[in-house]
Amino acid sequence: MNNSRENSPPIGDPMVDFESAFEDAPFKLSDYRLEDFVTLTLFWALILVVFAQFFSRYVLGSSIGWTEEIARYLLIGVGFFGSIMAARNGSHIMVEFFYHYMPGWQARLLEHLVNLISLSFYIAMAWIAYQLASRTNSLMVSVDLPKSIIYFTVCAAFTLMALRTVQRLYLKYLGRSL
């Protein structure tokens, strides 16, 4: 028998795709943009705040009051700034099933339509978040900061998602990658 055939995974094995996701690519600093570093900073701030909350509650026996609210807002920031990264890379969640069974021209037309709808959504949500931020005058519960900071952050994230989507589509039109 052919020994190499027995050791190779069967065709269509889901583990092949799973393992290929963990292949190491060389690190290049030029692959990262400003929003990547902002997201990383917010993420580490979230880790530190949650650790402070855990430590104060379970080790010291007295919870720090502001940590829960700040952790919630940092998580919002991580989610929205992570979405900017996904918009830049074109990696937002989508259903690819239909694209495989369509003719090429239909798949391209649907892709353009989805990109246009996404761009419209980002612009509309940026406008709504701006309107909400402009009307919010209350302060956060545990910290004396205006709640509008959160809404302006969301507005900025949607604006940057729209700009990164336009940039990605423009570079794709030119035949280059981001």
VEXDREN-938614 format. One line per 8 residues: for each residue x, y, z of N, C-alpha, C, O. Coordinates in nm, 3 decimals. Layout:
<fifis>
X,Y,Z,X,Y,Z,X,Y,Z,X,Y,Z  ...
</fifis>
This chain:
<fifis>
0.083,-0.120,0.000,0.000,0.000,0.000,0.086,0.125,0.000,0.203,0.124,0.040  0.024,0.230,-0.046,0.095,0.358,-0.050,0.087,0.422,0.089,-0.020,0.461,0.134  0.200,0.433,0.156,0.205,0.482,0.292,0.172,0.631,0.300,0.111,0.675,0.397  0.212,0.710,0.199,0.186,0.853,0.203,0.037,0.882,0.191,-0.011,0.982,0.244  -0.037,0.796,0.121,-0.181,0.815,0.106,-0.253,0.791,0.237,-0.352,0.858,0.268  -0.204,0.694,0.315,-0.268,0.663,0.442,-0.246,0.773,0.544,-0.334,0.797,0.628  -0.132,0.841,0.540,-0.101,0.944,0.638,-0.163,1.079,0.605,-0.175,1.164,0.694  -0.202,1.100,0.481,-0.261,1.230,0.445,-0.408,1.233,0.486,-0.475,1.130,0.483
-0.457,1.350,0.523,-0.597,1.359,0.563,-0.688,1.337,0.443,-0.651,1.369,0.330  -0.806,1.285,0.467,-0.898,1.263,0.356,-0.942,1.396,0.294,-0.940,1.500,0.359  -0.982,1.389,0.168,-1.027,1.508,0.098,-1.154,1.560,0.166,-1.244,1.482,0.198  -1.159,1.689,0.188,-1.276,1.748,0.253,-1.269,1.742,0.404,-1.368,1.768,0.472  -1.153,1.707,0.457,-1.137,1.699,0.602,-1.143,1.839,0.662,-1.066,1.925,0.622  -1.233,1.863,0.757,-1.244,1.998,0.814,-1.122,2.037,0.896,-1.099,2.156,0.917  -1.044,1.942,0.942,-0.926,1.975,1.021,-0.818,2.042,0.937,-0.735,2.115,0.991  -0.817,2.019,0.807,-0.718,2.082,0.721,-0.738,2.233,0.723,-0.642,2.307,0.741
-0.862,2.279,0.706,-0.890,2.422,0.710,-0.864,2.479,0.848,-0.814,2.591,0.861  -0.898,2.402,0.952,-0.878,2.448,1.089,-0.730,2.467,1.119,-0.691,2.569,1.176  -0.649,2.371,1.080,-0.506,2.379,1.108,-0.437,2.487,1.024,-0.341,2.549,1.069  -0.487,2.511,0.903,-0.425,2.613,0.820,-0.448,2.753,0.876,-0.374,2.847,0.844  -0.550,2.768,0.959,-0.576,2.899,1.020,-0.469,2.935,1.121,-0.456,3.052,1.157  -0.394,2.837,1.169,-0.292,2.862,1.271,-0.151,2.866,1.215,-0.054,2.869,1.291  -0.138,2.867,1.084,-0.006,2.877,1.026,0.049,3.017,1.051,-0.022,3.116,1.035  0.174,3.024,1.091,0.234,3.151,1.126,0.275,3.227,1.000,0.345,3.174,0.913
0.230,3.349,0.993,0.275,3.439,0.886,0.381,3.530,0.948,0.373,3.562,1.067  0.477,3.572,0.871,0.579,3.661,0.928,0.517,3.793,0.972,0.429,3.847,0.904  0.564,3.845,1.084,0.513,3.971,1.138,0.570,4.087,1.058,0.691,4.098,1.039  0.481,4.174,1.013,0.523,4.297,0.945,0.445,4.412,1.007,0.322,4.413,1.004  0.515,4.507,1.061,0.451,4.621,1.125,0.370,4.702,1.024,0.272,4.768,1.061  0.408,4.698,0.898,0.338,4.774,0.795,0.199,4.720,0.766,0.120,4.787,0.699  0.167,4.598,0.814,0.034,4.542,0.795,-0.069,4.603,0.888,-0.189,4.583,0.870  -0.025,4.678,0.988,-0.115,4.731,1.091,-0.133,4.881,1.072,-0.044,4.950,1.024
-0.249,4.929,1.112,-0.283,5.070,1.098,-0.313,5.129,1.236,-0.308,5.058,1.336  -0.344,5.256,1.240,-0.368,5.326,1.366,-0.481,5.262,1.446,-0.470,5.248,1.568  -0.590,5.224,1.378,-0.703,5.166,1.452,-0.668,5.033,1.517,-0.729,4.994,1.617  -0.570,4.962,1.462,-0.525,4.837,1.523,-0.461,4.866,1.660,-0.486,4.795,1.757  -0.379,4.970,1.665,-0.311,5.004,1.789,-0.408,5.066,1.891,-0.393,5.043,2.011  -0.505,5.142,1.844,-0.607,5.195,1.935,-0.688,5.080,1.995,-0.716,5.079,2.115  -0.725,4.984,1.912,-0.800,4.868,1.960,-0.718,4.789,2.060,-0.770,4.747,2.163  -0.592,4.768,2.031,-0.504,4.696,2.123,-0.491,4.769,2.256,-0.493,4.706,2.362
-0.477,4.900,2.251,-0.466,4.980,2.373,-0.595,4.972,2.455,-0.591,4.953,2.576  -0.710,4.985,2.389,-0.837,4.973,2.459,-0.854,4.834,2.520,-0.906,4.819,2.630  -0.811,4.732,2.446,-0.821,4.595,2.495,-0.738,4.575,2.620,-0.785,4.515,2.717  -0.613,4.625,2.620,-0.529,4.611,2.738,-0.581,4.694,2.855,-0.569,4.652,2.970  -0.638,4.810,2.826,-0.700,4.888,2.933,-0.818,4.810,2.993,-0.838,4.811,3.114  -0.895,4.744,2.907,-1.007,4.662,2.954,-0.956,4.548,3.043,-1.014,4.521,3.148  -0.849,4.483,3.001,-0.792,4.374,3.081,-0.749,4.425,3.219,-0.776,4.362,3.320  -0.682,4.540,3.221,-0.635,4.595,3.348,-0.752,4.635,3.439,-0.747,4.612,3.560
-0.855,4.694,3.382,-0.971,4.736,3.462,-1.044,4.614,3.518,-1.083,4.614,3.635  -1.063,4.512,3.435,-1.131,4.391,3.483,-1.046,4.321,3.589,-1.099,4.268,3.687  -0.912,4.319,3.569,-0.826,4.259,3.670,-0.836,4.338,3.801,-0.842,4.278,3.908  -0.837,4.470,3.793,-0.851,4.552,3.914,-0.983,4.523,3.984,-0.989,4.516,4.107  -1.088,4.506,3.906,-1.219,4.473,3.964,-1.214,4.337,4.034,-1.261,4.323,4.147  -1.158,4.238,3.965,-1.147,4.104,4.022,-1.062,4.105,4.149,-1.102,4.049,4.251  -0.946,4.170,4.142,-0.854,4.173,4.255,-0.917,4.243,4.376,-0.908,4.195,4.488  -0.981,4.357,4.351,-1.039,4.431,4.463,-1.159,4.357,4.524,-1.181,4.364,4.645
-1.234,4.288,4.442,-1.353,4.219,4.493,-1.316,4.091,4.567,-1.363,4.068,4.678  -1.232,4.007,4.507,-1.207,3.875,4.563,-1.083,3.865,4.652,-1.075,3.775,4.735  -0.988,3.955,4.637,-0.869,3.951,4.720,-0.881,4.051,4.834,-0.856,4.018,4.950  -0.920,4.174,4.802,-0.931,4.276,4.905,-1.066,4.276,4.976,-1.079,4.330,5.085  -1.166,4.215,4.913,-1.298,4.205,4.975,-1.384,4.328,4.960,-1.493,4.334,5.018  -1.340,4.426,4.885,-1.417,4.548,4.864,-1.399,4.592,4.719,-1.289,4.627,4.677  -1.507,4.588,4.643,-1.500,4.617,4.500,-1.483,4.766,4.473,-1.539,4.851,4.543  -1.405,4.797,4.371,-1.388,4.935,4.326,-1.512,4.969,4.243,-1.544,4.897,4.149
-1.580,5.077,4.275,-1.709,5.108,4.216,-1.707,5.141,4.067,-1.801,5.104,3.996  -1.607,5.208,4.020,-1.608,5.257,3.882,-1.565,5.153,3.780,-1.583,5.175,3.660  -1.509,5.041,3.823,-1.450,4.946,3.728,-1.555,4.881,3.637,-1.528,4.860,3.519  -1.671,4.850,3.690,-1.773,4.783,3.607,-1.820,4.873,3.493,-1.833,4.828,3.379  -1.846,4.999,3.523,-1.893,5.091,3.419,-1.785,5.119,3.316,-1.813,5.120,3.196  -1.663,5.142,3.360,-1.554,5.170,3.268,-1.524,5.048,3.182,-1.494,5.062,3.063  -1.532,4.929,3.239,-1.510,4.806,3.161,-1.616,4.794,3.052,-1.585,4.754,2.939  -1.738,4.828,3.083,-1.846,4.823,2.983,-1.817,4.918,2.867,-1.835,4.882,2.751
-1.773,5.038,2.898,-1.746,5.136,2.793,-1.620,5.100,2.713,-1.615,5.124,2.592  -1.521,5.043,2.779,-1.402,4.997,2.707,-1.436,4.882,2.612,-1.381,4.874,2.502  -1.526,4.794,2.654,-1.568,4.685,2.567,-1.642,4.738,2.445,-1.626,4.685,2.335  -1.722,4.841,2.462,-1.788,4.906,2.348,-1.682,4.960,2.252,-1.692,4.943,2.131  -1.581,5.026,2.307,-1.473,5.080,2.223,-1.398,4.971,2.149,-1.367,4.987,2.030  -1.367,4.861,2.215,-1.298,4.750,2.150,-1.382,4.695,2.036,-1.330,4.667,1.927  -1.512,4.679,2.060,-1.600,4.625,1.956,-1.608,4.715,1.834,-1.599,4.667,1.721  -1.625,4.844,1.855,-1.641,4.934,1.741,-1.509,4.961,1.670,-1.507,4.970,1.547
-1.399,4.973,1.743,-1.271,4.993,1.675,-1.224,4.864,1.607,-1.153,4.870,1.507  -1.262,4.750,1.662,-1.237,4.624,1.592,-1.315,4.616,1.463,-1.270,4.555,1.366  -1.433,4.676,1.461,-1.514,4.679,1.338,-1.449,4.764,1.230,-1.467,4.738,1.111  -1.374,4.865,1.270,-1.300,4.945,1.171,-1.196,4.856,1.103,-1.177,4.863,0.982  -1.130,4.772,1.182,-1.031,4.681,1.125,-1.098,4.585,1.027,-1.045,4.557,0.920  -1.216,4.534,1.065,-1.288,4.441,0.977,-1.334,4.510,0.849,-1.330,4.450,0.742  -1.377,4.636,0.859,-1.418,4.711,0.740,-1.298,4.735,0.648,-1.311,4.729,0.525  -1.183,4.762,0.706,-1.062,4.784,0.626,-1.023,4.659,0.551,-0.982,4.665,0.434
-1.034,4.544,0.617,-0.994,4.418,0.555,-1.105,4.352,0.476,-1.081,4.254,0.405  -1.227,4.404,0.486,-1.340,4.341,0.419,-1.375,4.207,0.480,-1.416,4.115,0.410  -1.357,4.195,0.611,-1.375,4.066,0.677,-1.493,4.063,0.772,-1.497,3.979,0.863  -1.590,4.153,0.754,-1.712,4.144,0.834,-1.783,4.013,0.800,-1.767,3.959,0.691  -1.859,3.963,0.893,-1.928,3.836,0.873,-2.026,3.849,0.757,-2.101,3.946,0.748  -2.024,3.750,0.668,-2.119,3.747,0.557,-2.146,3.603,0.518,-2.070,3.512,0.555  -2.251,3.582,0.446,-2.288,3.449,0.401,-2.228,3.428,0.262,-2.273,3.488,0.164  -2.127,3.345,0.255,-2.058,3.320,0.129,-2.119,3.205,0.050,-2.080,3.180,-0.064
-2.212,3.136,0.109,-2.271,3.018,0.048,-2.327,3.049,-0.090,-2.304,2.975,-0.186  -2.402,3.158,-0.102,-2.469,3.192,-0.227,-2.370,3.231,-0.337,-2.395,3.206,-0.455  -2.259,3.293,-0.298,-2.162,3.335,-0.397,-2.104,3.217,-0.476,-2.071,3.232,-0.594  -2.093,3.102,-0.412,-2.034,2.986,-0.477,-2.124,2.927,-0.585,-2.075,2.859,-0.676  -2.252,2.951,-0.577,-2.347,2.892,-0.671,-2.401,2.992,-0.772,-2.493,2.959,-0.848  -2.346,3.111,-0.774,-2.389,3.214,-0.870,-2.289,3.224,-0.984,-2.171,3.193,-0.966  -2.335,3.266,-1.099,-2.239,3.300,-1.205,-2.152,3.418,-1.160,-2.192,3.496,-1.074  -2.036,3.430,-1.219,-1.940,3.533,-1.177,-1.996,3.674,-1.181,-1.971,3.752,-1.089
-2.072,3.708,-1.285,-2.125,3.844,-1.297,-2.228,3.871,-1.187,-2.236,3.983,-1.137  -2.306,3.771,-1.150,-2.405,3.790,-1.042,-2.335,3.807,-0.907,-2.376,3.890,-0.826  -2.230,3.729,-0.884,-2.157,3.740,-0.758,-2.092,3.878,-0.745,-2.094,3.938,-0.637  -2.035,3.928,-0.854,-1.974,4.062,-0.851,-2.080,4.170,-0.828,-2.057,4.265,-0.753  -2.196,4.156,-0.895,-2.304,4.252,-0.877,-2.353,4.251,-0.733,-2.376,4.356,-0.674  -2.370,4.131,-0.676,-2.415,4.120,-0.538,-2.310,4.177,-0.442,-2.345,4.241,-0.343  -2.184,4.154,-0.472,-2.077,4.209,-0.388,-2.080,4.362,-0.390,-2.065,4.425,-0.285  -2.099,4.421,-0.507,-2.108,4.568,-0.516,-2.230,4.619,-0.441,-2.223,4.722,-0.374
-2.342,4.550,-0.452,-2.464,4.590,-0.382,-2.446,4.583,-0.231,-2.486,4.674,-0.159  -2.384,4.475,-0.183,-2.360,4.460,-0.039,-2.265,4.568,0.010,-2.287,4.624,0.117  -2.161,4.599,-0.067,-2.068,4.705,-0.027,-2.138,4.841,-0.021,-2.113,4.920,0.069  -2.225,4.867,-0.116,-2.300,4.993,-0.117,-2.395,5.001,0.003,-2.406,5.106,0.066  -2.463,4.892,0.033,-2.553,4.890,0.149,-2.474,4.907,0.279,-2.517,4.981,0.367  -2.359,4.840,0.289,-2.276,4.854,0.409,-2.228,4.997,0.426,-2.233,5.052,0.537  -2.182,5.057,0.318,-2.135,5.195,0.324,-2.248,5.289,0.365,-2.228,5.378,0.447  -2.365,5.269,0.309,-2.482,5.350,0.347,-2.516,5.332,0.494,-2.549,5.429,0.563
-2.508,5.208,0.542,-2.536,5.180,0.683,-2.437,5.252,0.773,-2.476,5.313,0.872  -2.307,5.246,0.739,-2.207,5.313,0.822,-2.230,5.464,0.828,-2.219,5.524,0.935  -2.263,5.522,0.715,-2.286,5.667,0.711,-2.411,5.703,0.793,-2.409,5.800,0.869  -2.518,5.626,0.777,-2.641,5.652,0.852,-2.618,5.637,1.002,-2.665,5.720,1.080  -2.548,5.533,1.042,-2.523,5.512,1.185,-2.431,5.618,1.243,-2.446,5.657,1.359  -2.336,5.666,1.163,-2.249,5.775,1.210,-2.333,5.900,1.235,-2.312,5.970,1.335  -2.424,5.929,1.146,-2.510,6.046,1.162,-2.601,6.031,1.285,-2.616,6.125,1.362  -2.659,5.915,1.302,-2.748,5.891,1.418,-2.668,5.899,1.548,-2.715,5.958,1.645
-2.547,5.840,1.551,-2.465,5.846,1.672,-2.424,5.990,1.702,-2.417,6.030,1.818  -2.396,6.068,1.598,-2.363,6.209,1.618,-2.481,6.285,1.677,-2.465,6.365,1.769  -2.600,6.262,1.623,-2.720,6.327,1.674,-2.743,6.290,1.821,-2.776,6.376,1.903  -2.727,6.163,1.853,-2.746,6.117,1.990,-2.641,6.178,2.083,-2.674,6.219,2.194  -2.517,6.183,2.039,-2.410,6.240,2.121,-2.433,6.389,2.146,-2.406,6.439,2.255  -2.483,6.458,2.045,-2.507,6.602,2.059,-2.618,6.632,2.159,-2.620,6.738,2.221  -2.711,6.540,2.174,-2.825,6.562,2.263,-2.805,6.506,2.403,-2.887,6.529,2.491  -2.697,6.433,2.425,-2.674,6.371,2.555,-2.596,6.466,2.644,-2.484,6.507,2.611
-2.656,6.501,2.757,-2.592,6.594,2.850,-2.562,6.531,2.985,-2.504,6.597,3.072  -2.599,6.407,3.006,-2.581,6.344,3.137,-2.438,6.295,3.156,-2.362,6.278,3.061  -2.405,6.273,3.282,-2.273,6.223,3.318,-2.280,6.073,3.343,-2.387,6.018,3.368  -2.165,6.008,3.336,-2.158,5.867,3.372,-2.190,5.853,3.519,-2.175,5.948,3.596  -2.235,5.736,3.559,-2.281,5.715,3.696,-2.167,5.723,3.797,-2.178,5.792,3.898  -2.058,5.654,3.772,-1.952,5.644,3.872,-1.832,5.734,3.847,-1.747,5.750,3.934  -1.825,5.793,3.728,-1.713,5.881,3.693,-1.772,6.010,3.639,-1.869,6.007,3.563  -1.716,6.122,3.676,-1.768,6.251,3.631,-1.720,6.286,3.491,-1.647,6.383,3.470
-1.762,6.205,3.395,-1.735,6.230,3.254,-1.867,6.227,3.180,-1.957,6.153,3.218  -1.881,6.307,3.075,-2.006,6.306,2.999,-2.024,6.175,2.922,-1.929,6.120,2.866  -2.149,6.127,2.920,-2.180,6.005,2.844,-2.165,6.026,2.694,-2.152,5.930,2.618  -2.168,6.149,2.652,-2.156,6.177,2.509,-2.022,6.131,2.453,-2.010,6.112,2.332  -1.922,6.113,2.538,-1.792,6.061,2.493,-1.811,5.925,2.426,-1.749,5.897,2.323  -1.895,5.842,2.485,-1.920,5.709,2.429,-1.985,5.721,2.292,-1.944,5.653,2.198  -2.085,5.807,2.280,-2.157,5.821,2.154,-2.070,5.886,2.046,-2.082,5.851,1.928  -1.984,5.980,2.085,-1.892,6.038,1.988,-1.789,5.934,1.943,-1.746,5.936,1.828
-1.749,5.845,2.032,-1.659,5.736,1.995,-1.724,5.644,1.893,-1.660,5.605,1.795  -1.850,5.611,1.916,-1.924,5.526,1.821,-1.939,5.599,1.687,-1.925,5.538,1.582  -1.968,5.728,1.692,-1.979,5.808,1.569,-1.846,5.807,1.492,-1.845,5.789,1.371  -1.736,5.827,1.564,-1.605,5.825,1.499,-1.576,5.688,1.439,-1.519,5.678,1.330  -1.614,5.581,1.510,-1.590,5.446,1.459,-1.669,5.421,1.331,-1.615,5.366,1.235  -1.796,5.461,1.328,-1.875,5.442,1.206,-1.821,5.528,1.091,-1.820,5.484,0.976  -1.776,5.648,1.122,-1.717,5.733,1.018,-1.590,5.668,0.962,-1.569,5.667,0.840  -1.506,5.616,1.050,-1.384,5.550,1.003,-1.415,5.420,0.929,-1.343,5.384,0.836
-1.522,5.349,0.969,-1.563,5.230,0.893,-1.602,5.269,0.751,-1.565,5.200,0.655  -1.675,5.378,0.738,-1.714,5.424,0.604,-1.591,5.464,0.523,-1.580,5.429,0.406  -1.499,5.538,0.585,-1.379,5.580,0.514,-1.291,5.461,0.474,-1.238,5.458,0.363  -1.276,5.365,0.563,-1.195,5.247,0.531,-1.263,5.162,0.422,-1.195,5.102,0.339  -1.396,5.159,0.422,-1.467,5.085,0.317,-1.445,5.153,0.182,-1.418,5.086,0.083  -1.456,5.284,0.178,-1.431,5.358,0.053,-1.286,5.336,0.008,-1.261,5.315,-0.110  -1.193,5.340,0.102,-1.052,5.319,0.069,-1.030,5.178,0.013,-0.961,5.161,-0.087  -1.090,5.077,0.078,-1.074,4.939,0.031,-1.132,4.920,-0.108,-1.072,4.855,-0.192
-1.251,4.979,-0.132,-1.314,4.966,-0.263,-1.234,5.039,-0.371,-1.223,4.991,-0.484  -1.179,5.154,-0.336,-1.098,5.230,-0.432,-0.972,5.153,-0.469,-0.936,5.142,-0.586  -0.904,5.098,-0.367,-0.783,5.022,-0.395,-0.815,4.893,-0.470,-0.736,4.848,-0.554  -0.929,4.834,-0.442,-0.969,4.715,-0.517,-0.996,4.751,-0.663,-0.964,4.674,-0.753  -1.055,4.867,-0.685,-1.081,4.915,-0.821,-0.949,4.936,-0.897,-0.941,4.907,-1.017  -0.847,4.986,-0.826,-0.717,5.007,-0.886,-0.638,4.878,-0.902,-0.537,4.874,-0.971  -0.686,4.772,-0.837,-0.617,4.644,-0.846,-0.508,4.625,-0.744,-0.423,4.537,-0.760  -0.509,4.705,-0.639,-0.409,4.692,-0.532,-0.479,4.646,-0.405,-0.602,4.651,-0.395
-0.399,4.603,-0.309,-0.455,4.564,-0.179,-0.411,4.663,-0.073,-0.315,4.739,-0.092  -0.483,4.661,0.038,-0.457,4.755,0.147,-0.334,4.717,0.224,-0.297,4.785,0.319
</fifis>
